[in-house]
Amino acid sequence: MSDEHKNNPLHGIKLQQILEELVEHYGFKELYKHVEIRCFYNDPSITSSLKFLRKTPWARARVEDLYLRMIKG
């Protein structure tokens, strides 16, 4: 692993995997309570959520932050 990636816990983890693990752990309704993004509340699906997160950097950052808290806690 290169020096620039060794301190990044998200290196090598795809956004889809992050989202699937969060949904498995919390479910969409609880996930919405942690990260208020409408795609988690209105007709939620992995596919629609991935589309939104890939084009919305602030939302992706919040989801990644929640994932990091989940795996540490």
Secondary structure, 3 states (H helix, E strand, C coil): CCCCCCCCCCCCCCHHHHHHHHHHHHCHHHHHHHCCCHHHCCCCCHHHHHHHHHHCHHHHHHHHHHHHHHHHC
